[in-house]
Amino acid sequence: MAVVSSLESLLESRQVWRGRPAPRAPSSQPTGFPDLDDALPEGGWPETGLTELLLPADGVGELRLLWPTLARLSQADGMIALIAPPYLPYAPAWMNAGIRLQRLQIVRADPRDALWATEQCLRSAACSAVLCWPRQVDDRALRRLQVAAEAGQCLGFALRPIKAAANPSPAALRIAVDADPARLRILKCRGGNPPPQAIPFAADGCRPPSRQGGVVRAFPPSRVHKLYALRARTH
């Protein structure tokens, strides 16, 4: 009659070895905020994945959080795509943040086509980073964006309302940006457990500096050599 041995006894007698996941390579995409990098398992943004920034309102610091990364990518000649942003970007603020406007593209699309345009830009391998603002999106659509970011080796950022935090998401990283107190809460991170403590985050100067009737001033034509408005899918 065969003798049944427990797994623990086999491990203690070294007849069976417990496997360990291989450590992930450190990210080559630092966020620009050392405290946040230290809290992330990969030491930066997921290199090929979707990051969700969950916001209580627009202008609580989400752009200030992303600008160092976008500036670094644009200075390295990477293309950045903004898919249906809720406000027209204010060019001087983006320039002051170090972003080359020549490497910035804005795609105007309605909410339905915006998801399609986001997926195409992520998958194209032509963009270094893609930003989108989906208000209502289901798990299936987010998974398509996550897969597209991996396929295109691209940084994907989805800026969504904080109420979306109550629902699960396939995104590689989820960060809640709190306004009062100003802090970042990592809700999910690929490759490790979210840290229990929030990260202080000063959000001064993050609001759009100029508005006209709720719309931020457009890029001054004289300061932009190439600014493309791509046509999204129409059928």
Summary of the structure (lengths in Angstrom):
residues: 235
radius of gyration: 20.6
end to end distance: 68.7
largest distance: 87.0
contacts: 674
relative contact order: 0.20
helix: 30%
strand: 22%
